[in-house]
Amino acid sequence: MNFLSKTIGIIALIGMIIGLVPLLGIVNYIVIPLAIIGLIIGVFSKNSNGLLLNGIVLLVAVIRLIAGGGIL
């Protein structure tokens, strides 16, 4: 479970980095649900690395959307 959560987190991290580029913030609308799925999977694993990775990605993606005016 932790491996799956980390894998989803790495994919979401790559998407989040792309979403930090100006005019590409719309990618974060895809990253947020992906990070939530990884976060849910990470809750059920024994190790919390995947949970932490997905939580950080989710937080940064939401802050980026709020700063860009995408989420009120």
C-alpha positions as CSV (number, residue, x, y, z in Angstrom):
1,M,0.0,0.0,0.0
2,N,2.8,2.4,0.8
3,F,4.5,1.7,-2.5
4,L,1.3,2.5,-4.4
5,S,0.8,5.7,-2.3
6,K,4.3,6.8,-3.0
7,T,3.9,6.1,-6.7
8,I,0.8,8.1,-6.9
9,G,2.5,10.9,-4.9
10,I,5.4,11.0,-7.3
11,I,3.1,11.3,-10.3
12,A,1.2,14.0,-8.5
13,L,4.4,15.8,-7.6
14,I,5.5,15.9,-11.2
15,G,2.1,17.3,-12.2
16,M,2.2,19.8,-9.4
17,I,5.7,21.1,-10.5
18,I,4.3,21.5,-14.0
19,G,1.3,23.4,-12.5
20,L,3.6,25.9,-10.8
21,V,4.6,27.3,-14.1
22,P,2.6,30.4,-15.0
23,L,-0.4,29.7,-17.3
24,L,-0.2,26.0,-16.5
25,G,-2.0,26.1,-13.2
26,I,-5.0,24.3,-14.6
27,V,-3.0,21.1,-14.2
28,N,-3.5,21.4,-10.5
29,Y,-7.2,20.5,-11.0
30,I,-6.0,17.1,-12.1
31,V,-3.3,16.9,-9.4
32,I,-5.6,17.5,-6.5
33,P,-7.9,14.5,-6.9
34,L,-4.9,12.3,-7.7
35,A,-3.2,13.5,-4.4
36,I,-6.4,12.8,-2.5
37,I,-6.5,9.3,-3.8
38,G,-2.9,8.8,-2.8
39,L,-3.7,10.3,0.6
40,I,-6.5,7.8,1.2
41,I,-4.3,4.9,0.1
42,G,-1.6,6.2,2.4
43,V,-3.8,6.2,5.4
44,F,-4.1,2.4,5.2
45,S,-0.4,1.7,5.0
46,K,1.9,1.0,7.9
47,N,4.5,3.6,6.9
48,S,3.5,7.2,6.6
49,N,5.9,8.4,3.8
50,G,3.3,8.2,1.0
51,L,0.8,9.9,3.2
52,L,3.2,12.8,3.9
53,L,4.2,13.1,0.3
54,N,0.6,13.3,-0.9
55,G,-0.4,15.7,1.8
56,I,2.4,18.1,0.9
57,V,1.6,17.9,-2.8
58,L,-2.1,18.5,-2.0
59,L,-1.3,21.5,0.2
60,V,1.0,23.1,-2.3
61,A,-1.4,22.5,-5.3
62,V,-4.4,24.1,-3.3
63,I,-2.3,27.1,-2.3
64,R,-1.2,27.6,-5.9
65,L,-4.8,27.5,-7.1
66,I,-5.9,29.9,-4.3
67,A,-3.0,32.3,-5.2
68,G,-4.0,32.1,-8.9
69,G,-7.7,32.8,-8.2
70,G,-8.9,29.3,-9.2
71,I,-10.4,28.3,-5.8
72,L,-12.3,30.8,-3.7
